Amino acid sequence: MKAFEITAKDNASSARCGKLKTAHGIVETPVFMPVGTRGTVKGLTPEQISQTGSTIILANTYHMLIRPGTHVVEALGDLHEMMSWKGPILTDSGGYQVFSLSTLNRIGDDGVEFASHIDGEKIYMDARIATEAQNRLGADIIMCFDECPPFPCETKQLQKAVERTIRWAKRCKDAHGNDKQLLFGIVQGGIDAQLRTFCANELIDLDFDGYAIGGLSVGEGYELMARTTELTAEILPQQKARYLMGVGLPLDIISAVKAGIDMFDCVLPTRNGRNAFAFTRNGPLRLRNSTHIKDKSPIEQACQCYCCKNFSRGALRHFFNVGEMLGPILVSLHNITFYQQLMSEIRRRIAEGTFAPWADECIEKKAFQ
């Protein structure tokens, strides 16, 4: 059975709609995945997340290994049981922490030694450990262990990262022992077209269930990110799902969908929500601003989320200014709903054949910013 089926294509771009089949249900793509790094999407219950229209969420292997530990998750059932989430889950391998915790790790050709960001305890991860841990956690989609290089990056360092990523991908495939899980390879190579092409072709030969584009949105800027995404997406197999990791500004998503990307994740909706930053069709709202003191209007009039149906901008400003936890919860809820409504519109427009001109207009006018 194919893991991914294309259901509609846009005639004027590479955008497509699809169905990604997992052990815990079918995911309609293009899709945005809220991030639940430590086993929960911060501040929100699984029921609330589901009400936003979210169908799949993400958790992180590195953080779950440190606390509570794979053995604890297994004792509680699996990741789905622990998180009380009935839908599909994707786990990142921990490879991103090679980049984000670079001051706390030592990279070798076989794996990475971390000093725990919690207590400094030494932790070793390699392709086999990362894969077996994800097998035990029980996510529906698991990622190969990779090295995400920084930006900018010297060519020799970038080449080493690509070589390790390919070598570790082979080991991940050999170690993968749960046939209910889809295993995705991750293409690295920075903004170097030659290295991206080489890495993609090597991973294609290994025949993974899907492919991710990693190592972007790390400081290279919109133009370079868009160009690299388009280049890589063109190489990846048409019949496999394509996932752009960690990219989440609305315009970045629209541009990437136009290039043929199917899956996205980002912490922006919840991280910004916790900081009184709300996404809207007319651009962001900064809810701590004094202009909202007596504003009775919701964040967005047309939004049907719980926050917008029940709370005013003035009330939200008050919650943030007095440190009440309800403020971050409500704006996070709105922001994820905003993202899911955006993805729903993208899927609708692709199916109707109106996506490309709409996307071009959004990009030209810098919509949502």
N, C-alpha and C positions, 0 to 999 in steps of 0.2 A: 504494500500500500504506500502511495506517495505521501510524504509528510506535508507537502505544500502543493496547492493547486491554484493556478491563476484563474480568476473568474471574470475579470474585465481589464481592458487595456485602454489607455488614453492614446488617441490617434496622433496627437501633436507633440508627445513627449514620451519618456520611458516609464511614466507612472503606471502602476497597475494595482488592482485589487486582488486579494487572494484569501485562501483559507489555509491556516496552519493547523494541522491535526496533531493534538497531543493526548496524552493519557487522561488528562482531566478536562478535555473539551476542545472544541474548535475555536480558534482565534481569527477574527476577521481582520485583515490587513488592508492598508497601512494601520499600524497600531502604536499607541503610546503606552509604555509600562511605568506606572508609579514605582518609586524606589523604596523598598523596605529593607534597608541594609542589614539591620540586626534582627530581622524577623518580624518587623512591624513597620508600617508606613507611619511616620511620627505623628502622633496626635489624633489619628483617625482609627475607627474600628473597621474591621473587614466589611461590615454591613454598609457603613458610610462610603467606603471605597467602591463597593459594588454599585451603590446608588449613583455614583458619578458617571457610570457607564464603563468603568474599567473592567477588563476581562482577564488580564494577566498582570502579575506584579513580579518584581525582582528582589532577590536577596543576595547577600555576599558571603562567599565561602570563607574567606579569610576571617571576617568578623564572627561568623558562626563557629569556626574552629576555636577561636580564642574564648569566647563566651557565647553560649553555655558549654560548647564542646559537642562534637558529632555524637558521642555516646549518649549525651543527655537528650539530644533531639530524637535519637532512635528510641530511647526509653519512653519518650512522650508520644511515640507513634511514628512520625516523620515530620518534615517541615510543614506540610499541609495541616496536620493535626495541631502542631504547636502554634502555628499562625492563625488557625481557625479560618483558613481560606480554602474554599472548595474548587476554585478555578485553577488554571495553569500557573506555574511558577517557573521563572528562569533564575538560575544562579550564575553570577559572575565567578570566575575561577579563583580570584585573588590576584590575578596578573596585574590589574590596575594599581594595586597597592605597591607593586614593584616601583611604580612611578610616584604615587602620591606619598608613600612613606620612604622615599629614597634616602633620607637622612638616618633611617633606622634599619637599613638592610644592607646586605652584602651579596652581590650577584655573582654566581659562578656559572660555568657552562652547563651544569646539571640541574641547578635549582637556585633558590634564594634563601638566605638565612635572615630572618627578621628578629629585631628586638621588639617585643610586644609593646604597643603604644599604651598599654594599660599599666604594666609593672616591669617592663624591661626584660622579661623572660625570653630566652632564645627559642625561636620557632623556625623549623626548617620546612620549606615547601618545595616540591618539585612536581613534574607532570603527573607522575603516578599518584602521589599523595593528594594532589588537588582533584584528580579524577575520581579516585576511590572515595574521597570525602563527599563529593557531589553525588556519587552513586548512593551513598548511605543516607544523605539528606533527603533524597527522593524527589528532587525537582523534576519538572517535565522537560525542560531544556537546560543543558549544562554546557559550559564553555571550556574550550581548551585553555591550558595555562600558557601565558604568553608574556613577552616583555614589552611594555609600553615605554618607548624612549621619550625623553623630554624634548621640548622645542625652545630654542634651536638646538641642533644636535650635530656633532661632527660626523662626517661620512663613515669613518671607521666604526664609531660607536653604533651608528644606525645599521650598518651592515651586520655587526655582531648581534644586535637585537633581532634582526630579521632571521639570521641563521639559527639563533636559539629558539625563536618562535616556531620555525618550521620543524626543528628537531624535537622540541617539546610536543608539538602537535602530533607527530608520529607516535610518541610515547603515550600521549593521552588516548589515542585511538586504540592502541594495544592494551591499555589498562582498563578501558571502558567495559564495565561488566553488568550493565543494567539495560536490557533491550527495550524497556518501557520509556527510556529517556532518549531525547534527540541530542546529538553532540554537534556543536557548531565550532568550526575553525575560525581563527581571528587573523585577518590580514593586517600586518604592520608594514612600516617603511617610511614613516614620516610623510613629508611632502615630495619625496623623491619618486618620480614617475617610474623609473627603471626598477627600483627596489620594490615598489608597490606591485608592479606587474610580475616580477619574479616571485614574490611571496604568494600572490594570488594564484599563479599557475601551479606552484608547488603544492599548495593546499587543495586545489581542485583535483589534482592527481590522487590525493588521499581520499576523495569522495566522502565528504562530511554531509550531514543531514541539512546543514545550512551554513551560511558564512556571515561573519561580522567584519566590519571595518573598524579597527581600533586605532588609538593614537592620534585622534583629532580632537578639536576643541580644547587644546592644551596651550593656546597662545598664538597660533598661526594666523588667526584672522579669518573673516568670512570668505574672502575671495579664494585664498589658498585651500581652505577647507572644502568649499564648493567644487573647486577644480579637481581636487584629489578624490573626493567622493564620486564625482561623475566618472573619472578615469577608472576607478576601481570597480564601480558597479557595472560598467560596460564589459569588464573581463569576467565577472562572476557568472555562474550558470543561470540561465533564465528560469529553470525549473526548480531552483532552490531559493528559500527565503534569504533576504539580505537585511542585515541588522547594523545600523550605525550607532555605535556605542557612545553614550554620555553626551549626546548632542540634543539640545532641547529648547532653544529659542524658537518661537513660532515660525519666523521667516526661515530659519535654518532647516526646520522640518519640511516646510513647503518646498524649498529648493531641493532638498534631498529626495523627497517623494518624486519630484519631477525627474530626478536622475535614476529612479528605479529602486529606491530603498523602501523596505516593508515594515521595519521595526525600529522603535526608538525608546530610549529611557533617559531620564535626567532628574536630578534632585531639585531643579529650579522651582517647580510649582509649590512644593512644600517648604523648601528653604526660604524662598521669597515670601511665602505666606506667613511664615513665622516672624518675618521682619516687616510686616505691614505693607507689603508690596503686592498689589492685586493686578492680574492680567485682565484686560478688557479688549473688545474689538476696536476701541478708539485709543488704545495705548494704555500704559500702566498708570495705576493710581497709587500714590504714596499716602497711606491713610493716617499717618501721624501729622500731616500738614494741617495747619490751623484753618485752612479753607473749608475743612469738613466738620468743624465743631457743631454746627446746627443743621447739617445737611441730612434731610430725611430720606433722600433717595438711596436705593440699594447700590451695590458696587456696579451692577449692570442690569438695566431695566428688563431686557429680554431673557436674562438668565433665569432658569427654573431651579437652581440649586437651593438647598435648605437655607444657606446664608442669605442669598438675595431675596428669597421669599419672606424672610422673617426679620432681617436686621438692616438698619440704616448705616450709612457711612459714618454718621455722627456717633452712633452707638459703638461701632467698631473702633473708631479713634479713641473713644473713652476706654475701652477694654485694653487697648495697647498701652495707653498712657498711664494706667494704674497697675499694669502688670498682671491683668487677669488672663488666665490661660485660654479662655474662650475665644479671644481675639485671634491668636495663631491657629486655633482649630478651625474656626469659621472661614478664614481667608485661605487656608490650605485646602479646605473642602471646595471653595469656589474655584481656586486655581486649577485643581485637578479636573473639575467639571468643565472649565473653560477649555482645557487641553483635549478632553474627550469630545466635546462639541466640535472643536476644530478638526479632529480626526474623522468624525462622522461626516462633516461637510466635505472633507477631502475625498472620502470614499464615495459619497454621493455624486460629486462632480466628476470623478473618474468614470463611474458607471454611466453617467449622463453624457459624457463626452465634452464637458465644459471646463475641465480642470486646467488645461494649459493656459488659456487666455486669462483666467482668474488668477492663477499662480504668477504669471508674468506681471499682471497689474499689482498684485500684492508686493512683489519684490521691487518693482519700479517705485511704488509709492511708500515703500518701507512701512507697510501696514503693521499694526499691533505694537509699534514701537513709540 
